[in-house]
Amino acid sequence: MIKIQEAFRNQHKAFIAYLMAGDPNLPSSAAYILTAQEAGADLIEIGIPFSDPIAEGEVIQAASQRALRAGTRLDGIFDMVASIKDQMRVPMVFMTYLNPVFVYGYDRFFARCVEIGICGIIIPDMPFEEQDEARQIAKKYGIEVVTLVAPTSASRTAEIARRAEGFLYLVSSMGVTGVRAEITTDLSAIVADIRKETDIPVAIGFGIATPEQARQNAQIADGVIIGSAIVRIIAEHGAHAKQPLYDYIKSIKDAITQL
């Protein structure tokens, strides 16, 4: 298992790429994860499709529906990731909602994660105060639970930072995921507050789409997360997205290199 810390090795800026498993199908997902790695992604965030993805904007919601319509199920996702495990040189984490994990069973879920090389999990609908149950079982298997910090988390930021695992996912602005023309949140101030409590890496996500936006945010934090812009490329090109996906991810990685 490649740990999350490897994505931030030597203090270089990390690019975290999100892809929806099963969009447009599982074989394509396997190919696109490898493409993202080849293009320079430092960590791959693999979305598990869910019928009610409350944190997602319309782009990722649509991807989730396409994946479910294509017959994507949790065991199939585990098998897909297992098929590329030996080719991966960067860490992989799951982005999912609590229901699929709970229904599958915490122990069974995290045991499968270990088998296929998944080193972390992000569960956006699991409040920080209610993470202990999942954290305790995840820790038994060496899986890190990544916590989100929102602009409205001010009163809890210090405690969240002190208990952080893997990296802190800093939400750039209120609302759901999706491309934004401008991010106006004072992210520097939030990162400064986090730095007072922990040296765990901070990555900014929600709304970043262009190389310039990636560069600006990477100057503030330890890395950037892009999902909707990547998913949009796959939505447009389907099973033929490899080259445009590679070109886009490389453009983002190039923009934050040498910072």
Buried (B, 14 or more C-beta within 10 A) or exposed (E): BBEBBBBBEEEBBBBBBBBBBBBBBBEBBBBBBBBBBBBBBBBBBBBBBBEEBEBBBEBBBBBBBBBBEBEBBBEBBBBBBBEBBEEBEBBBBBBBBBEBBBEBEBEEBBBBBBBBBBBBBBBBBBEBEEBEEBBEBBEEBEBBBBBBBBBEBEEBBBEBBEBBBBBBBBBBBEEBBBBBEEBEBEBEEBBEBBEEBBEBBBBBBBBBBBBEBBBBBBEBBBBBBBBBBBBBBBBEBEEEBBEBBBEBBBBBBBBBEEE
